Amino acid sequence: MSEIAEIIDTLENRIVKLFGKIDALEENIKILNQELTQNAIIVQKKTDEFEVLKTQYESLKITNSLLGSDENKRDTKLKINSLIREIDYCIAQLSD
């Protein structure tokens, strides 16, 4: 009978340890989920910053071309032509 009691005690100890590990893992999951959320927010902010910087860079390229830089003249001409087409379209819409 004492062997059965020892086996039960051993099983009980193992079950308690398993519940402790489960609790620790659940806490770890909560922490990792919080970190994941924080990292997702950081990534979104960096993406937004990148888009703003990309827009600023394009504006600077056009500005440099207008100021006489030969590097981006083609892009600047294309942008100006696009703006002229948009203006012509708006004028046509207004005249109808």
C-alpha positions in Angstrom: 0.0 0.0 0.0 2.9 2.3 0.7 4.1 1.9 -2.9 0.8 3.2 -4.2 0.9 6.1 -1.8 4.5 6.9 -3.1 3.3 6.7 -6.7 0.4 9.0 -5.9 2.7 11.5 -4.2 5.1 11.4 -7.1 2.2 12.0 -9.6 0.9 14.8 -7.4 4.3 16.5 -7.3 4.6 16.1 -11.1 1.2 17.6 -11.6 2.0 20.5 -9.3 5.2 21.1 -11.3 3.3 20.9 -14.6 0.8 23.5 -13.4 3.6 25.7 -12.3 5.2 25.4 -15.8 1.8 26.1 -17.4 1.4 29.3 -15.3 4.9 30.4 -16.2 4.3 29.8 -19.9 1.0 31.7 -19.8 2.8 34.6 -18.2 5.5 34.4 -20.8 2.8 34.4 -23.6 1.3 37.6 -22.1 4.7 39.3 -22.0 5.5 38.3 -25.6 2.1 39.5 -26.8 2.7 42.8 -25.2 6.1 43.1 -26.8 4.6 42.1 -30.2 2.0 44.8 -29.9 4.6 47.4 -29.0 6.8 46.3 -31.9 3.9 46.5 -34.3 3.3 50.1 -33.2 7.0 50.9 -33.6 7.0 49.3 -37.1 3.9 51.3 -38.1 5.5 54.6 -36.9 8.7 53.8 -38.8 6.7 53.0 -41.9 4.9 56.4 -41.6 8.2 58.2 -41.1 9.6 56.4 -44.1 6.7 57.5 -46.3 7.1 61.1 -45.1 10.8 61.1 -45.8 10.3 59.5 -49.2 7.8 62.3 -50.1 10.3 64.9 -48.9 13.1 63.3 -50.9 11.0 63.4 -54.1 10.2 67.1 -53.4 13.9 67.8 -52.9 14.8 66.1 -56.1 12.3 68.2 -58.0 13.4 71.4 -56.3 17.1 70.6 -57.1 16.1 70.1 -60.7 14.3 73.4 -60.9 17.3 75.1 -59.4 19.5 73.9 -62.2 20.6 70.4 -61.2 21.0 68.2 -64.2 20.6 64.9 -62.3 16.8 64.8 -62.2 15.7 67.1 -65.0 13.7 64.3 -66.8 11.7 63.5 -63.7 11.0 67.2 -63.1 9.8 67.7 -66.7 7.6 64.7 -66.4 6.1 66.0 -63.1 5.5 69.4 -64.6 3.9 67.9 -67.6 1.7 65.8 -65.3 0.7 68.9 -63.3 -0.1 70.8 -66.6 -2.3 67.9 -67.7 -4.2 68.0 -64.4 -4.7 71.7 -64.6 -5.9 71.4 -68.2 -8.3 68.7 -67.1 -9.7 70.9 -64.3 -10.1 73.8 -66.7 -12.0 71.6 -69.1 -14.2 70.4 -66.3 -14.9 74.0 -65.3 -15.7 75.1 -68.8 -18.3 72.3 -69.3 
